[in-house]
Amino acid sequence: MSVKASKEETDGAFSLLEAVEPPDFGPPLHVHHDAAEAFYVLEGEYIIFVDGREFVSPAGSFIFIPAGVPHGFRVGPAASRKLNLYTPAAMVGYFDDLSDAINKGTAGPDDLSEIANRYSMEVLGPVPEGYV
């Protein structure tokens, strides 16, 4: 993941991240309480789950998720690349802290929940059955 635009560069208006992700990768179902999130798929395919609905999203797809809406995603059968826009700016520190915890071997469930909470994100659990 790389930061394309940070809170500091946009005066807090938004943050923009680019992610290259392996096949079948995806986070658990979660909510951002402090920011809306948008996905723009650059390469490959994502299956994006938003508030009880699934969206198959090939390259060129755009999905907007308002703050407070449960969502998650899975990468399709091939490595994929996307942009994530958070407005107002959010989540850059989350990915840094998550990476640190993984590298230190302290990425247990309680640690991950604490990191998520620190960034106004709530992990709800695995994506629903039949998601992918």
HELIX and SHEET records of a PDB file:
HELIX    1   1 VAL A   92  LYS A  104  1                                  13    
HELIX    2   2 PRO A  109  ARG A  118  1                                  10    
SHEET    1   A 5 SER A   2  ALA A   5  0                                        
SHEET    2   A 5 SER A  15  GLU A  21 -1                                        
SHEET    3   A 5 SER A  80  THR A  87 -1                                        
SHEET    4   A 5 ALA A  36  GLU A  43 -1                                        
SHEET    5   A 5 PHE A  62  ILE A  65 -1                                        
SHEET    1   B 2 LEU A  29  HIS A  32  0                                        
SHEET    2   B 2 MET A 121  GLY A 125 -1                                        
SHEET    1   C 3 ARG A  53  PRO A  58  0                                        
SHEET    2   C 3 GLU A  45  VAL A  50 -1                                        
SHEET    3   C 3 HIS A  71  VAL A  75 -1                                        
END                                                                             
